[in-house]
Amino acid sequence: MRQIITHFTDDDLYKFTMCCAVIDNFPRTRVKYQFTDRSNRIYPAGFAEEVSNQIAMLENLVITDEEIEFMRRRCSFIPDWFYSFLKGYRYDRRLVDVSQDDQGHLHIKFEGCWSSTILLEVKVLAIVSELYYIMTGEDNLFDYADFEIRSAQKAKRMIEAGCCYSDMGTRRRASFEAQDRCIAAMKREAEITSGPGRFIGTSNVYFAMKYDLTPIGTMAHEIVCAIAGMYGPQMANHLAMETWSKTYRGALGTYLYDTYGWRIFSLNFSEDYANMFKGLRVDSGDNYEQLNLIVAKYKSLGIDPATKQIIFSNGLDTEEAIRIRHYAKDKCIPSFGIGTHFTNDFPGVKPMNIVIKLTAVKITESWPFYCDTCKMSEDHGKYTGKPEVVRRFREALHL
């Protein structure tokens, strides 16, 4: 089997920015991650073995001088010392355990130092997604010529409707080629289409470099989950915002707030952080209800919500993004991050519904035990973690 991931920066920017913050603030913390297939899919025989082979192949990836130069130029918020870390970083298959049970369900676990394991998530998800289509033969359904045409049409529609948007489709893409062709088509269309909207860039650092686009991303739920495991969920958002501000000092100022729902976040979202962060990302719940809560919160703090950027990224497609933009344009500065709809949209092919989430943490390797954690968004279907841990966190948050 050919190697699926062949570039070190074929990864989402938020993994690099979080890795930097982790080293800066939690250099000795150890974590566990677990794979979940929300569709409870049955995988082909031998799938786990081939995933393990692909993870072993990651060990030959080394960041290039070209990739470092691009990140230095386009990601000025990342401190220079971090590139020395990346130059010495090597993937390690020993951090990952992959298996299949008798029914064919896939099980993947990571365990190790947080700064070592954090860069595995997106690459492993992209491997699982692309490999599934290869091993089932569904990749024969990929009509890339038609896919490029439809990708350009999506870009044209978004730009003419006034949407500022980016690709966030690495984790569950149909293939590396699909994401490549999607981004290429959208960039070409953006150069010839007139309209108030804009194709901002992509979360994938390699493709941002290849097409000279802006790499997009800040953080994911895992940093809040880890802090909640170490210190409790009640103040996890406050501590995460404090951690982020220590490393980035106001840069990368879009906060992902929904790890434990709106209510506890809003109690943690004080005026100083509301002013510091340029905006928030909506990744679960009803987009319109969430926006109304955000607008009311900013107004309660004496802040004009029309000056704040709100990024919508909750399973969007083109038409839903346009509807949200019409609703939100006079309330905030809306923008959109779209993933699967861009990079895994082939007739007759069902996109994967897979995630890898941080499930346990200990603040230092000298601790004799891990503390379980979980994620509880505004959508119960997006909860991850042991049921008893979810119950304990809900009780702690009076939910």
Order of alpha helices (4+ residues) and beta strands (2+ residues): alpha-beta-alpha-alpha-alpha-beta-beta-alpha-alpha-alpha-beta-alpha-beta-alpha-beta-alpha-alpha-beta-alpha-alpha-beta-alpha-beta-alpha-beta-alpha-beta-beta-alpha
